[in-house]
Amino acid sequence: MDGVRSESAAQYFQNFSTSRENSEPITAVVKGTVPKWLHGSFLRNGGGKYEVGHDKYNCVFDGLALLHLFEINAGRVTYRSRFLRSEAYKEAVAANRIVISEVGTFAYPDPCKSIFERFLSFFLPERVSDNDNVNVMKVGEEFYACTELQYIRRIDPKTLESAENKLDISNYIAVHGATAHPHEDKDGTVYNMGSRYGLNAVYNIITIPPPDKGVHDDPYQKAFVSTTIQRSDGSTSYYHSFGMTDNYFIFVEQPLIVKEWQVLSKRFFQKTYADCVEWNPSMKTLFHVIRRDTGQILPMTYKADAFAVFHHVNAFEEGGHLIVDVCAYKGGIDFQTLKLDEMKEGLVPLNSQLWRFILPLTYTLNSKMGDNLVKIENSTASAAAMEDGSIHCKPEILFETVTELPKINYREFNGKPYRYVYGISEWFKKLVKFDLEEKTLKFWQEDHHFTSEPVFVPKPGSTMEDDGVVLSSVMSTNESPSFLLILDGKSFTEIARAQIPLKITCAFHGRFDGCTNSSENPVRT
């Protein structure tokens, strides 16, 4: 699979190393003016410890989880960070070595054991990591650090303290894991997707109703599987996110295949999960469309030439069509290219672009084979009926600019027609704002600094899509301080920065929540 060499990527990933936590709040030095209406907690999650003793984590996704918190109140900003007290973290620190395997790192048996004991350990069931280092999700009034596996852990959004016990979602619903990108409805319902492996492997859509008022414990008690999707071609697809509109869920089944038999035997052969995921460009990428109200899967088979996706941008309905926007990798995704040592040398996967697919929700048998079924003007996306009854879709490339970690005004425009997308470009060197209507873009960048995923916070009471601010944690690579960057959502110009007298390390994803009171939301052990 093709890759590219990037000096920016090399500089960025060289900062993936072990950080120290700062459990007490540090007051930031604010330059500029923080909007008075901006009040709440900006939480971020990502790897913060990549070496334990003489052991090193091999994959960019493997670092032990470090939580970051910026609290914003009346123009003031404080910062603190804390390692998630997962079993993976506590046991690694206690043993001064990696104890539990991660996505791309194999944990070897304890060298202090006898040769016979170490040999026998390869036949024991492999422990699933609880190193929840990808995102922060909210269910009811509870906050959880999460990844794509079955364990999540409650955290206090004010102190970043971790609950003593992890929560195993497989005890509640029939999945072996779920995405780290659930969707949240305005009524408090949370939706997610998870896979069940084995001979009868399927994909499940999970519905988590809001907990009863005043009830904080076990928000998954009411969770249930609302739809089951059969896998295609007997292969299980890897996926990281999914789409949702007012009436539909959209699942992209991509030819990034999880070889289950290798997953089951990887401990014996000293392999990792990354070794068991394979890109198959000869396969098609499929779109499954599911009605939210009934759980019914639409009978149309939507296909596209092979592409891969980590992150959905948004999806919405228009004139009998379903518009699906994604950050697409035309050349696929190769987990083997995510090795940290290689990325520190600047060797990175081929980059993604903003693509738009348009799926016709209805079509008649009178349609001629090959005719474009897309009736939306001003789009180059197409969808054609094929002889086998499927609909072959070709995307519109919205922008040639390389981008990832897309964010929108989620609260008001997720699942609805929208105009603006925020993201990162040139391997975290730039922040970018896309105007999908005018087909224009704006950038923010600063020498010797790297950005993080931008998070849009709407101004209370505003009806304009980009009326608000964009938050991004910015890491310094020289002696200057790192900072929380606050951009005006409209002009995409800096209005304030909150400088922290230390280096803030990388984090993948995060969320902003207004006015959270820890006394009303303690972590219970």
C-alpha positions as CSV (number, residue, x, y, z in Angstrom):
1,M,0.0,0.0,0.0
2,D,1.3,3.4,-0.9
3,G,2.4,5.9,1.7
4,V,4.0,9.3,1.8
5,R,6.9,10.9,3.6
6,S,6.1,14.1,5.5
7,E,8.4,16.3,7.5
8,S,5.5,17.7,9.4
9,A,4.4,14.2,10.4
10,A,7.9,13.3,11.5
11,Q,8.0,16.4,13.8
12,Y,4.6,15.7,15.2
13,F,5.0,12.0,16.0
14,Q,8.4,12.6,17.6
15,N,6.5,14.1,20.4
16,F,4.6,10.9,21.1
17,S,6.6,10.0,24.3
18,T,5.9,9.7,28.0
19,S,4.4,12.7,29.7
20,R,3.8,13.4,33.3
21,E,0.4,14.1,34.8
22,N,-0.6,17.4,36.4
23,S,-3.5,16.4,38.7
24,E,-3.8,19.8,40.3
25,P,-5.2,22.7,38.2
26,I,-2.7,25.1,36.6
27,T,-3.9,28.6,35.9
28,A,-3.3,29.6,32.3
29,V,-2.0,32.9,31.1
30,V,-4.7,34.2,28.8
31,K,-3.8,36.3,25.8
32,G,-6.8,38.0,24.1
33,T,-10.3,37.8,25.3
34,V,-12.2,34.6,26.1
35,P,-15.9,35.1,25.3
36,K,-17.9,35.6,28.6
37,W,-20.5,33.0,27.4
38,L,-17.9,30.3,27.1
39,H,-18.2,28.4,30.3
40,G,-17.6,24.7,30.8
41,S,-15.1,21.8,30.5
42,F,-13.1,20.9,27.5
43,L,-12.0,17.2,27.9
44,R,-9.5,15.4,25.8
45,N,-8.2,11.9,25.7
46,G,-5.2,10.2,24.0
47,G,-2.0,8.3,24.6
48,G,0.4,9.9,27.2
49,K,2.8,7.1,28.1
50,Y,4.6,5.3,25.3
51,E,7.5,3.7,27.4
52,V,7.3,1.6,30.5
53,G,10.7,0.5,31.8
54,H,12.6,-0.8,28.9
55,D,9.4,-1.6,26.9
56,K,8.0,0.7,24.3
57,Y,4.5,0.7,22.7
58,N,4.8,0.2,18.9
59,C,1.6,1.7,17.5
60,V,0.4,5.3,17.5
61,F,-2.9,4.0,19.1
62,D,-1.2,2.2,22.0
63,G,0.0,4.8,24.5
64,L,-1.5,4.6,28.0
65,A,-4.5,6.9,28.3
66,L,-3.8,10.5,29.5
67,L,-6.9,12.7,30.1
68,H,-6.7,16.4,29.7
69,L,-9.1,19.0,31.1
70,F,-9.4,22.7,30.3
71,E,-11.9,24.5,32.6
72,I,-13.2,27.8,31.3
73,N,-15.0,30.2,33.6
74,A,-15.6,33.9,33.4
75,G,-12.7,34.4,31.0
76,R,-10.3,32.3,33.1
77,V,-8.8,29.0,32.0
78,T,-7.2,26.2,34.1
79,Y,-5.5,23.0,33.0
80,R,-4.9,19.6,34.5
81,S,-4.1,16.1,33.3
82,R,-4.3,12.7,34.8
83,F,-3.5,9.1,33.6
84,L,-6.6,6.9,33.4
85,R,-6.2,4.3,36.2
86,S,-6.9,1.3,34.0
87,E,-5.7,-2.2,34.8
88,A,-3.3,-1.8,31.8
89,Y,-1.8,1.3,33.4
90,K,-1.6,0.1,37.0
91,E,-0.1,-3.2,36.2
92,A,2.4,-1.8,33.7
93,V,3.6,0.8,36.3
94,A,3.8,-1.8,39.1
95,A,5.7,-4.3,36.9
96,N,7.8,-1.6,35.1
97,R,7.0,-3.3,31.8
98,I,4.1,-3.7,29.4
99,V,1.7,-6.4,30.8
100,I,-1.3,-6.2,28.5
101,S,-1.1,-6.3,24.7
102,E,-2.5,-3.3,22.8
103,V,-3.5,-2.7,19.2
104,G,0.0,-2.9,17.8
105,T,2.1,-4.0,20.8
106,F,2.5,-7.6,22.0
107,A,2.9,-8.0,25.7
108,Y,5.4,-10.8,26.4
109,P,5.1,-13.0,29.5
110,D,6.8,-12.1,32.7
111,P,10.5,-12.8,32.3
112,C,10.7,-13.7,35.9
113,K,8.6,-16.8,35.3
114,S,10.1,-20.1,34.4
115,I,10.5,-21.1,30.8
116,F,7.7,-23.6,31.3
117,E,5.4,-21.0,32.8
118,R,6.0,-18.6,30.0
119,F,5.3,-21.3,27.4
120,L,2.0,-22.3,29.1
121,S,1.0,-18.6,29.2
122,F,0.6,-18.6,25.4
123,F,-2.2,-21.1,25.7
124,L,-4.2,-19.1,28.3
125,P,-7.1,-16.8,27.2
126,E,-5.7,-13.4,26.2
127,R,-6.7,-10.4,28.4
128,V,-8.5,-7.6,26.6
129,S,-7.0,-4.2,27.3
130,D,-9.0,-1.6,29.2
131,N,-6.6,1.2,28.0
132,D,-9.4,3.6,27.0
133,N,-7.3,6.2,25.2
134,V,-9.4,7.3,22.2
135,N,-12.4,9.4,23.3
136,V,-14.7,10.6,26.1
137,M,-18.4,9.7,25.8
138,K,-21.3,10.9,27.9
139,V,-24.2,8.6,28.8
140,G,-26.8,10.4,31.0
141,E,-24.8,12.4,33.4
142,E,-21.9,10.1,33.4
143,F,-18.6,10.5,31.5
144,Y,-16.6,7.5,30.2
145,A,-13.2,7.1,28.7
146,C,-13.6,4.7,25.8
147,T,-11.9,3.0,23.0
148,E,-13.2,0.4,20.5
149,L,-13.1,-2.6,22.8
150,Q,-15.6,-3.9,25.3
151,Y,-14.4,-2.0,28.4
152,I,-15.1,1.6,29.3
153,R,-14.3,3.4,32.5
154,R,-16.2,6.2,34.3
155,I,-14.2,9.4,35.0
156,D,-14.9,12.5,37.0
157,P,-15.1,15.4,34.5
158,K,-13.8,17.9,37.1
159,T,-11.0,15.9,38.8
160,L,-10.3,13.3,36.1
161,E,-10.2,10.6,38.7
162,S,-11.1,7.2,37.4
163,A,-13.7,4.8,38.8
164,E,-12.1,1.8,40.5
165,N,-14.0,-0.7,38.3
166,K,-14.3,-0.8,34.6
167,L,-17.6,-1.4,32.9
168,D,-17.9,-4.4,30.5
169,I,-20.5,-3.4,27.9
170,S,-20.6,-7.1,26.7
171,N,-22.4,-7.9,30.0
172,Y,-25.3,-5.8,28.8
173,I,-25.4,-6.2,25.0
174,A,-24.3,-8.9,22.6
175,V,-21.1,-7.2,21.3
176,H,-17.4,-7.7,21.7
177,G,-16.7,-4.0,21.3
178,A,-18.2,-0.7,20.1
179,T,-17.0,2.4,18.3
180,A,-15.5,5.3,20.2
181,H,-17.8,7.7,18.3
182,P,-21.3,7.2,19.5
183,H,-24.1,9.5,18.4
184,E,-26.1,11.6,20.9
185,D,-29.7,12.6,20.4
186,K,-31.2,15.7,21.9
187,D,-33.5,13.6,24.1
188,G,-30.4,12.0,25.7
189,T,-30.5,8.7,23.8
190,V,-27.1,7.5,22.8
191,Y,-26.6,5.3,19.7
192,N,-23.5,3.2,18.9
193,M,-22.4,0.3,16.7
194,G,-20.6,-2.9,17.9
195,S,-19.5,-6.2,16.4
196,R,-20.2,-9.7,17.6
197,Y,-17.5,-12.1,16.4
198,G,-17.5,-15.8,15.8
199,L,-19.3,-18.2,13.4
200,N,-22.4,-16.0,13.4
201,A,-20.6,-12.7,13.4
202,V,-22.8,-9.6,12.9
203,Y,-22.8,-5.9,13.3
204,N,-25.3,-4.5,15.9
205,I,-26.7,-1.0,16.3
206,I,-27.0,-0.3,20.0
207,T,-29.6,2.0,21.6
208,I,-28.9,3.4,25.1
209,P,-32.0,5.2,26.4
210,P,-31.4,8.1,28.8
211,P,-31.3,6.8,32.4
212,D,-34.2,7.6,34.7
213,K,-33.9,11.1,36.3
214,G,-31.6,11.1,39.3
215,V,-30.2,7.7,38.5
216,H,-26.5,7.7,37.8
217,D,-25.4,4.0,38.2
218,D,-25.3,1.5,35.3
219,P,-26.6,3.6,32.4
220,Y,-26.2,0.6,30.2
221,Q,-28.9,-1.3,32.1
222,K,-31.5,-0.1,29.6
223,A,-29.3,-0.7,26.5
224,F,-30.5,-3.0,23.8
225,V,-29.6,-4.0,20.2
226,S,-32.1,-2.3,17.9
227,T,-30.8,-3.7,14.6
228,T,-28.6,-6.6,13.5
229,I,-26.7,-6.3,10.2
230,Q,-25.4,-9.4,8.5
231,R,-21.8,-9.2,7.3
232,S,-21.1,-9.4,3.6
233,D,-19.0,-12.1,1.9
234,G,-18.4,-13.9,5.2
235,S,-15.9,-11.2,6.1
236,T,-15.9,-8.9,9.2
237,S,-15.2,-5.3,8.4
238,Y,-13.2,-3.0,10.7
239,Y,-15.0,0.4,11.3
240,H,-14.4,3.4,13.6
241,S,-17.6,5.4,13.2
242,F,-21.0,5.5,11.5
243,G,-23.5,8.1,10.2
244,M,-26.9,9.2,11.5
245,T,-29.6,11.4,10.1
246,D,-33.1,12.2,11.5
247,N,-34.5,9.0,10.0
248,Y,-31.6,6.7,9.1
249,F,-28.3,5.1,10.3
250,I,-25.6,4.6,7.7
251,F,-23.0,1.9,8.2
252,V,-20.0,1.8,5.7
253,E,-18.8,-1.8,5.4
254,Q,-15.3,-1.3,4.1
255,P,-12.8,-3.8,2.7
256,L,-10.6,-3.5,5.7
257,I,-11.0,-7.0,7.0
258,V,-10.6,-8.4,10.5
259,K,-9.2,-11.9,10.1
260,E,-11.0,-13.5,13.0
261,W,-9.2,-16.8,13.1
262,Q,-6.0,-14.9,13.4
263,V,-7.4,-12.7,16.2
264,L,-8.3,-15.9,18.1
265,S,-4.8,-17.4,17.7
266,K,-2.7,-14.2,17.8
267,R,-1.5,-14.7,21.3
268,F,0.0,-18.1,20.5
269,F,1.7,-16.7,17.4
270,Q,2.8,-13.5,19.2
271,K,0.8,-11.3,16.9
272,T,-1.2,-8.2,17.6
273,Y,-4.6,-7.0,16.5
274,A,-2.9,-4.7,13.9
275,D,-1.4,-7.9,12.3
276,C,-4.9,-9.3,11.9
277,V,-6.5,-6.5,9.9
278,E,-6.0,-6.6,6.1
279,W,-6.9,-4.2,3.3
280,N,-8.5,-5.9,0.3
281,P,-8.8,-3.5,-2.6
282,S,-10.5,-6.1,-4.8
283,M,-13.6,-5.8,-2.7
284,K,-16.3,-3.2,-2.9
285,T,-17.2,-0.8,-0.1
286,L,-20.8,-1.2,0.9
287,F,-23.3,1.3,2.4
288,H,-26.0,-0.2,4.7
289,V,-29.0,2.2,5.4
290,I,-31.2,1.4,8.3
291,R,-34.4,3.2,9.4
292,R,-34.1,4.5,12.9
293,D,-37.8,4.1,13.8
294,T,-38.2,0.5,12.8
295,G,-34.7,-0.9,12.6
296,Q,-35.5,-2.0,9.0
297,I,-32.5,-2.3,6.7
298,L,-33.3,-0.8,3.3
299,P,-33.3,-3.5,0.5
300,M,-31.1,-1.4,-1.9
301,T,-27.5,-2.5,-2.1
302,Y,-25.2,0.5,-2.4
303,K,-21.7,-0.2,-3.6
304,A,-18.6,1.9,-4.3
305,D,-15.1,1.2,-5.5
306,A,-12.8,0.3,-2.6
307,F,-12.1,3.1,-0.1
308,A,-11.6,3.2,3.6
309,V,-12.8,5.6,6.3
310,F,-12.0,6.3,10.0
311,H,-14.3,9.3,10.5
312,H,-17.8,10.2,9.2
313,V,-18.3,13.9,8.9
314,N,-22.1,14.2,8.6
315,A,-25.1,12.8,6.8
316,F,-28.5,14.2,5.9
317,E,-31.6,13.7,3.8
318,E,-32.5,15.9,0.8
319,G,-35.1,15.4,-2.0
320,G,-35.3,11.6,-1.7
321,H,-31.6,11.2,-1.4
322,L,-29.2,10.4,1.5
323,I,-26.1,12.5,1.5
324,V,-23.1,10.9,3.3
325,D,-19.9,12.9,3.8
326,V,-16.7,11.1,5.0
327,C,-13.0,11.5,5.3
328,A,-12.1,8.9,2.7
329,Y,-8.8,7.0,2.0
330,K,-8.8,6.1,-1.6
331,G,-5.8,3.7,-1.1
332,G,-7.2,2.2,2.0
333,I,-5.8,2.0,5.5
334,D,-2.9,-0.3,6.4
335,F,-2.5,-0.8,10.2
336,Q,1.1,-1.8,9.6
337,T,1.9,1.7,8.5
338,L,0.8,3.0,11.9
339,K,4.0,1.8,13.6
340,L,5.3,4.7,15.8
341,D,9.0,4.3,14.9
342,E,8.2,4.6,11.2
343,M,5.8,7.6,11.7
344,K,8.5,9.3,13.7
345,E,10.6,9.1,10.5
346,G,7.8,10.7,8.6
347,L,6.5,7.6,6.8
348,V,2.7,7.9,7.0
349,P,-0.3,6.4,5.3
350,L,-1.8,8.0,2.2
351,N,-3.9,10.9,3.4
352,S,-7.7,11.3,3.3
353,Q,-10.0,13.8,1.7
354,L,-13.5,15.0,2.1
355,W,-15.8,12.9,-0.1
356,R,-19.6,13.1,-0.6
357,F,-21.7,10.2,-1.6
358,I,-25.3,10.6,-2.6
359,L,-27.6,7.5,-2.2
360,P,-31.0,7.6,-3.9
361,L,-33.5,6.3,-1.4
362,T,-35.9,5.1,-4.1
363,Y,-35.6,4.1,-7.7
364,T,-37.9,2.3,-10.2
365,L,-37.1,-0.8,-12.2
366,N,-37.8,1.4,-15.3
367,S,-34.5,3.1,-14.7
368,K,-32.0,2.3,-17.4
369,M,-28.8,0.6,-16.4
370,G,-26.0,3.1,-16.0
371,D,-28.3,6.1,-15.8
372,N,-27.4,8.5,-13.0
373,L,-30.1,8.3,-10.3
374,V,-28.8,11.4,-8.4
375,K,-31.2,14.2,-9.1
376,I,-29.6,16.8,-6.8
377,E,-28.1,19.8,-8.7
378,N,-24.6,21.1,-8.4
379,S,-23.0,17.8,-7.4
380,T,-20.8,15.5,-9.4
381,A,-21.6,12.5,-7.2
382,S,-23.5,9.8,-9.1
383,A,-25.4,6.6,-8.4
384,A,-26.2,4.1,-11.2
385,A,-28.4,1.0,-11.3
386,M,-26.4,-2.1,-12.2
387,E,-27.4,-5.4,-13.8
388,D,-27.1,-7.3,-10.5
389,G,-29.7,-4.9,-8.9
390,S,-27.1,-3.0,-6.9
391,I,-26.6,0.8,-7.1
392,H,-23.0,1.8,-7.8
393,C,-22.0,5.1,-6.3
394,K,-19.2,7.5,-7.2
395,P,-18.3,10.3,-4.9
396,E,-17.9,14.0,-5.3
397,I,-14.5,15.0,-4.0
398,L,-15.5,18.1,-2.0
399,F,-11.9,19.3,-1.5
400,E,-8.5,18.1,-2.6
401,T,-7.1,19.3,0.6
402,V,-5.9,16.6,2.9
403,T,-8.0,16.5,6.1
404,E,-8.9,14.4,9.1
405,L,-10.6,14.6,12.5
406,P,-13.6,16.4,11.1
407,K,-16.0,18.3,13.4
408,I,-19.2,20.2,12.8
409,N,-21.7,22.1,14.8
410,Y,-22.9,18.8,16.1
411,R,-25.6,19.9,18.5
412,E,-27.7,21.7,15.9
413,F,-26.7,20.2,12.6
414,N,-25.8,16.6,13.0
415,G,-28.0,14.6,10.6
416,K,-29.2,17.8,9.0
417,P,-28.2,19.9,5.9
418,Y,-25.1,21.8,6.9
419,R,-22.4,24.0,5.5
420,Y,-19.2,24.1,7.6
421,V,-16.6,21.5,8.5
422,Y,-13.6,22.0,10.8
423,G,-10.6,19.6,10.7
424,I,-6.8,19.2,10.8
425,S,-4.5,19.3,7.7
426,E,-0.9,18.5,6.9
427,W,-0.6,16.1,9.8
428,F,-1.7,18.5,12.6
429,K,0.2,21.5,11.3
430,K,-2.9,23.3,10.3
431,L,-6.5,23.8,11.3
432,V,-8.9,24.2,8.5
433,K,-12.5,25.4,8.0
434,F,-14.4,24.2,4.9
435,D,-17.3,26.1,3.5
436,L,-19.2,23.4,1.5
437,E,-21.5,25.9,-0.1
438,E,-19.0,28.4,-1.4
439,K,-16.3,25.7,-1.8
440,T,-13.8,27.9,0.0
441,L,-11.5,27.2,3.0
442,K,-9.6,29.0,5.7
443,F,-6.5,28.0,7.6
444,W,-4.9,28.6,11.0
445,Q,-1.3,27.6,11.7
446,E,1.8,28.8,13.7
447,D,5.4,27.8,13.3
448,H,6.8,25.2,15.8
449,H,3.3,24.3,17.0
450,F,0.9,21.4,16.2
451,T,-2.8,21.5,16.6
452,S,-5.3,18.9,17.7
453,E,-8.8,18.0,16.6
454,P,-10.9,21.2,16.5
455,V,-14.1,21.2,18.6
456,F,-16.9,23.7,17.7
457,V,-18.9,25.2,20.6
458,P,-22.0,27.1,19.4
459,K,-22.9,30.5,21.0
460,P,-26.0,30.0,23.2
461,G,-29.1,31.2,21.5
462,S,-27.6,31.7,18.0
463,T,-29.2,30.3,14.9
464,M,-26.2,30.8,12.6
465,E,-24.3,27.5,12.0
466,D,-20.8,29.0,12.5
467,D,-21.6,31.5,15.3
468,G,-19.4,30.2,18.1
469,V,-15.8,29.3,18.8
470,V,-13.5,26.5,17.8
471,L,-11.3,25.0,20.5
472,S,-8.0,23.2,19.9
473,S,-5.2,22.1,22.2
474,V,-1.9,23.3,20.6
475,M,1.4,21.6,21.3
476,S,4.7,23.5,21.2
477,T,7.8,21.9,19.8
478,N,10.2,24.7,21.0
479,E,10.6,26.6,24.2
480,S,7.3,28.5,23.9
481,P,4.3,27.4,25.9
482,S,1.6,25.1,24.7
483,F,-1.9,26.6,24.8
484,L,-5.6,26.2,24.4
485,L,-6.5,28.0,21.1
486,I,-9.8,29.8,20.8
487,L,-10.8,30.8,17.2
488,D,-13.8,32.7,16.1
489,G,-16.1,30.2,14.3
490,K,-17.0,32.6,11.5
491,S,-13.7,34.3,10.6
492,F,-11.5,31.5,11.8
493,T,-9.2,34.0,13.4
494,E,-7.7,33.8,16.8
495,I,-9.5,35.6,19.6
496,A,-7.6,34.1,22.6
497,R,-5.1,31.6,23.7
498,A,-4.6,30.2,27.2
499,Q,-0.9,29.5,27.7
500,I,0.2,26.6,29.9
501,P,3.8,26.6,31.2
502,L,4.5,23.0,30.1
503,K,4.2,20.8,27.0
504,I,0.7,19.5,26.4
505,T,1.0,16.2,24.6
506,C,-1.1,14.8,21.8
507,A,-4.7,13.7,22.3
508,F,-7.0,12.2,19.7
509,H,-10.5,13.2,20.5
510,G,-12.4,15.3,23.0
511,R,-15.7,17.1,23.9
512,F,-16.9,20.3,25.4
513,D,-19.6,20.3,28.0
514,G,-21.0,23.4,29.7
515,C,-21.3,24.0,33.4
516,T,-20.5,20.5,34.9
517,N,-20.5,20.3,38.7
518,S,-18.5,17.5,40.2
519,S,-20.4,17.6,43.5
520,E,-23.4,16.5,41.5
521,N,-21.5,13.9,39.5
522,P,-19.0,12.2,41.7
523,V,-17.1,9.1,40.6
524,R,-18.3,6.1,42.6
525,T,-16.0,3.3,43.3
